[in-house]
Amino acid sequence: MAASPARPEKKKKSGEKSATPKKQERQKPFKTKDKECFGQAVEEIVVANDFDFEKNLALFDKKAVFEEMESSGVVTGVRKGFRESNIKPDESVLQQQVATSRKIIVPEDQKGREYSTEIGITVPAISPELRMRLIQTSEQMGLTAEQRIEAAGLCAWQMTVQLLGGPQRFTRSNAHQTPSVVVMAGPHIQGLQGICTARHLANRNVQVTLFIPRKTQDLIPQLALYMHTGGALAASVRDLPRQPVDLVIDALAGHNQKKEVMEQTLNAVEWANQNMAPILSLDPCLQTSSLGLEVKWSLALGLPLANTPKSGRLYLGDIGIPKGVFSAVDINYISPFGDKFVIPLET
């Protein structure tokens, strides 16, 4: 029996949909939703001609609109080049004026010039006589000279770290930029504070050279501790660095310094001024100014000392004198330090 011939495929007319009946059934609900949303099926929407932007822009009278805005006060002046300040998380957006606060009151006959902290606390200077009473009373109440020396050394070390560029200067990545410091210390308690500062710096890999023009028995305990750090010791100006250093710390003059001892330091003063390094004066006094050092910063301890010529910018260090000691010498005292050990003072 011969096979029946294959039926020719029926050609689809132009525009005829090729969807199967089942597929068409599935599309019906979507068309219904289109009508509900748009009011007509999507296929029935006639797309209008392209929008003529130029024609519609010509209808907009910008000059008339801007004149109306300016006359109504809507537009405000804008300062060119204005840059908003970055507000830290612990700062207030509202600016507050610093109010002067007297938390430290000194007897009038023992008071010198007044300074102010960054937050407006008044810090008066005290006379040398009142300072001596303060120190003697603190020792009677248990604050030893060794404790004061250690506290002074830590304050000077903390300030020096900031002057040398901050903590990042002491990281391993900056080992090739190790700071160099010369500490000049005389034979007195101010010199002991300088030696203590030199020890703390040397312990943190600072290249320290300690210059002592004359050794005395009182210097031996602090000097022995310093020598264990491996820091350099200079007894003569010839032993001081010839190249410029990062900082010079001056503790040459003492509050009870003898004149003949001061004359032995003149060569060191000349070296310091010629080295061109910035100078930090530690616990300055009247004798400090007579040396002729070109001081950039000064660090007073406890309270500033009256009748001391201004030597650079003044800072104040906390050496741990209790409030009761101040009260015992007729000073009403509330600490101005907050969470810091060293604070700047303004005149």
C-alpha positions in Angstrom: 0.0 0.0 0.0 1.5 3.3 -1.0 2.3 5.9 1.6 0.0 8.9 1.7 1.7 12.1 0.5 2.9 14.5 3.3 0.6 17.4 3.9 2.2 20.7 3.1 2.8 23.0 6.1 0.3 25.8 6.4 2.0 29.1 6.2 1.2 31.7 8.8 -0.3 34.9 7.6 1.4 38.1 8.3 0.5 39.5 11.8 -0.9 36.2 12.9 0.1 35.2 16.5 2.1 32.1 16.9 1.2 31.4 20.6 -0.3 28.1 21.3 -3.9 28.0 22.8 -2.6 27.2 26.2 -0.1 30.1 26.2 -2.9 32.4 25.0 -5.0 31.3 27.9 -2.1 32.1 30.3 -1.8 35.6 28.9 -5.4 36.6 29.4 -5.1 37.4 33.2 -2.2 39.8 32.4 -4.2 41.6 29.8 -7.0 42.0 32.3 -4.5 43.5 34.8 -3.2 45.9 32.1 -6.7 47.2 31.5 -7.3 47.6 35.2 -4.1 49.6 35.6 -3.9 51.6 32.5 -7.6 51.6 31.3 -6.6 49.7 28.2 -4.4 46.8 27.2 -0.7 47.6 26.7 -0.9 46.6 23.1 -3.6 49.2 22.5 -1.6 52.1 23.9 -0.5 54.5 21.1 2.9 56.0 21.8 2.9 59.7 21.1 5.5 61.5 19.1 8.8 62.4 20.7 8.7 65.3 23.3 9.8 68.6 21.8 12.2 70.0 24.5 13.3 73.0 22.6 9.7 74.1 21.9 8.7 73.7 25.6 11.9 75.3 26.9 11.2 78.4 24.8 7.9 78.8 26.6 9.7 79.0 30.0 10.5 82.6 31.0 13.5 82.1 33.3 14.1 85.8 33.9 10.5 86.5 35.1 10.6 83.5 37.4 14.0 84.5 39.0 12.8 88.1 39.5 9.7 86.8 41.3 11.9 84.6 43.5 14.2 87.4 44.4 11.4 89.8 45.2 9.7 87.3 47.5 13.0 86.7 49.5 13.2 83.1 48.6 16.8 83.3 47.3 19.5 84.0 49.9 23.1 84.9 49.3 25.6 82.2 49.1 29.2 82.8 50.2 31.7 81.6 47.6 34.4 79.4 48.8 32.5 78.5 52.0 33.6 75.3 53.6 31.7 73.6 56.3 33.7 72.5 59.3 33.9 68.9 60.2 32.2 68.2 63.6 33.7 65.5 65.7 31.4 63.0 67.5 32.1 64.5 70.8 31.6 68.1 69.7 28.5 70.2 69.7 27.1 71.7 66.5 26.2 74.9 68.5 29.1 77.2 69.2 29.6 78.0 72.8 31.5 80.9 74.2 34.3 80.0 76.6 33.4 81.4 80.0 36.1 82.4 82.5 36.1 80.2 85.5 38.1 80.8 88.7 38.7 77.4 90.2 42.1 78.4 91.6 42.2 81.3 94.1 45.6 82.5 95.5 46.2 85.1 98.2 46.5 88.5 96.6 49.9 89.3 98.0 51.2 86.0 96.7 49.7 86.2 93.2 51.4 87.0 89.9 50.0 87.3 86.4 47.0 85.2 85.4 46.8 82.7 82.6 43.9 80.9 81.1 43.3 77.3 79.8 41.7 76.4 76.6 38.3 75.9 78.4 38.5 79.2 80.2 39.9 78.2 83.6 42.0 81.0 85.2 45.4 79.8 86.4 47.3 82.4 88.5 51.1 82.4 88.9 52.4 82.2 92.5 55.3 83.9 94.2 58.6 81.9 94.8 57.9 82.1 98.5 54.5 80.5 98.2 55.9 77.9 95.8 58.5 76.9 98.4 55.8 76.6 101.1 53.8 74.5 98.7 56.7 72.1 98.0 57.7 71.9 101.7 54.1 71.2 102.8 53.7 68.5 100.1 56.8 66.7 101.4 55.5 66.9 105.0 52.2 65.3 103.8 54.0 62.5 102.1 54.7 63.6 98.5 58.4 62.9 98.3 60.9 64.7 96.1 61.5 61.5 94.1 57.7 61.3 93.3 57.7 64.9 92.1 60.8 64.3 90.0 59.2 61.2 88.4 55.9 63.1 87.7 57.8 66.0 86.2 59.8 63.7 84.0 56.6 62.0 82.7 55.0 65.4 82.0 58.1 66.5 80.1 58.2 63.2 78.2 54.6 63.5 77.2 55.0 67.0 76.0 58.2 66.1 74.1 56.4 63.3 72.2 53.9 65.8 70.9 56.6 68.3 70.0 58.5 65.6 68.0 55.5 64.8 65.9 53.2 62.6 68.0 53.1 58.9 68.6 53.4 58.0 64.8 57.0 59.3 65.0 57.8 56.4 67.3 56.4 53.6 65.3 58.6 50.9 63.6 57.7 52.2 60.2 59.5 55.4 61.1 62.6 53.7 62.6 64.7 55.5 59.9 63.6 58.8 61.3 64.5 58.3 65.0 64.3 61.6 66.7 67.4 63.0 68.5 67.2 65.1 71.7 69.8 66.8 73.9 68.9 67.2 77.5 71.0 69.8 79.5 70.8 69.3 83.3 72.3 71.2 86.1 73.2 70.0 89.6 69.8 70.6 91.3 66.3 69.3 91.5 65.4 70.9 88.1 68.4 69.0 86.7 67.1 65.8 88.2 63.8 66.3 86.5 65.7 66.7 83.2 67.7 63.5 83.8 64.4 61.7 84.5 63.0 63.1 81.2 66.1 61.8 79.4 65.5 58.3 80.8 61.9 58.1 79.6 62.9 59.3 76.1 65.8 56.9 75.8 63.5 54.0 76.9 61.4 54.8 73.8 64.4 54.6 71.4 65.0 58.3 71.1 68.6 59.2 70.5 69.3 61.1 73.7 72.5 62.9 74.7 72.5 64.0 78.3 74.8 66.9 79.1 75.8 67.5 82.7 78.3 70.3 83.3 79.1 69.1 86.8 78.2 65.9 88.6 77.1 66.0 92.2 76.2 63.3 94.7 72.5 64.3 94.4 72.5 63.4 90.7 73.8 59.9 91.1 70.5 57.9 91.7 68.8 59.4 88.6 72.0 59.3 86.6 72.6 55.6 87.3 69.1 54.8 86.1 69.7 56.8 82.9 72.9 55.0 82.1 71.1 51.7 82.0 69.1 52.9 79.0 72.2 53.1 76.9 71.8 56.8 76.2 74.8 59.0 75.6 76.4 61.1 78.3 78.3 64.3 77.7 80.4 66.2 80.3 81.8 68.7 77.8 80.4 70.7 74.9 82.9 68.9 72.7 80.9 65.8 73.2 77.6 67.2 72.1 76.3 66.4 68.6 77.6 68.6 65.8 74.7 68.1 63.5 71.3 69.7 64.2 69.0 67.8 66.6 65.2 67.7 66.8 64.9 69.2 70.3 66.9 70.6 73.2 65.5 70.3 76.7 66.9 72.9 79.1 67.1 72.1 82.8 70.4 74.0 83.4 69.2 76.7 85.8 67.9 75.8 89.3 65.6 77.9 91.5 68.4 78.1 94.0 71.2 78.1 91.5 74.6 79.5 92.5 76.2 82.0 90.1 79.5 80.2 89.7 77.7 77.0 88.5 75.7 79.0 86.0 78.9 80.4 84.4 80.0 76.8 83.6 77.0 76.4 81.4 77.6 79.3 79.0 79.4 77.2 76.4 76.4 74.8 76.4 74.0 77.7 76.0 76.1 79.0 73.0 76.0 75.5 71.5 72.2 75.2 71.9 71.6 78.6 70.2 73.9 77.7 67.4 72.4 74.3 66.8 69.2 76.0 65.8 67.0 73.3 67.4 63.9 74.4 69.2 64.3 74.6 72.9 61.9 73.4 75.7 62.6 74.9 79.1 61.7 72.6 82.0 60.4 74.2 85.2 61.7 77.7 84.3 62.6 80.3 86.9 64.1 83.8 87.0 67.6 82.4 86.5 66.5 80.7 83.3 66.1 83.9 81.4 69.6 85.1 82.4 71.1 82.2 80.5 70.2 83.8 77.2 68.6 80.6 75.7 66.2 81.2 72.8 63.4 79.2 74.3 60.4 78.2 72.2 58.3 76.4 74.8 58.3 76.4 78.6 56.8 73.7 81.0 55.8 75.0 84.4 55.0 72.5 87.1 52.1 72.6 89.6 51.4 76.3 89.1 53.3 78.9 87.1 56.0 80.9 88.9 55.5 84.7 89.2 58.2 87.1 88.1 59.5 84.7 85.5 60.1 86.4 82.1 58.0 84.9 79.3 60.0 82.2 77.5 58.1 81.0 74.5 54.6 79.4 74.8 53.8 78.3 78.3 52.5 74.9 79.3 51.5 73.5 82.7 52.3 70.0 84.0 50.5 68.1 86.8 53.0 66.7 89.3 50.4 65.1 91.5 50.1 67.6 94.4 46.9 66.8 96.3 44.1 69.3 96.8 44.7 69.2 100.6 48.3 70.5 100.2 47.0 73.5 98.3 44.4 74.2 101.0 47.1 74.0 103.6 48.9 76.9 102.1 45.7 79.0 101.6 45.2 78.1 97.9 41.6 77.2 96.9 42.4 74.6 94.2 40.3 72.6 91.7 42.4 70.8 89.1 42.4 72.5 85.7 43.9 69.4 84.0 40.8 67.3 83.3 42.0 64.1 81.7 45.4 65.5 80.7 48.8 65.8 82.4 50.0 68.7 80.3 47.8 71.7 79.2 48.6 74.9 77.3 48.2 78.3 79.0 47.3 81.6 77.3 47.9 85.1 78.6 
